[in-house]
Amino acid sequence: REGKLGFQAKKVQNYAKRVAAALELPVEYVDETLTSVEAEEMLKAQGISPSKNKGLIDRKAASMILQQWLDKRREN
């Protein structure tokens, strides 16, 4: 399945296209593959229980996705 969009990803892209058209703004995508896994492992390394901190995992993963986007923009 590598390189192919899944059902949910296609739905997200269709929604993003509608939002972009309505707001007349470009949409950029960032690959979020494995960010939750990476965030969970970072928390484990810090001695934080991932099973008790799902919200923290999501916030950490979101910050990683944002950082990927910022890094990509700096390269361009």
Secondary structure, DSSP 8 states (H G I E B T S, - for coil): -TT---HHHHHHHHHHHHHHHHHT--------TTHHHHHHHHHHHTT--GGG-HHHHHHHHHHHHHHHHHHHHHH-
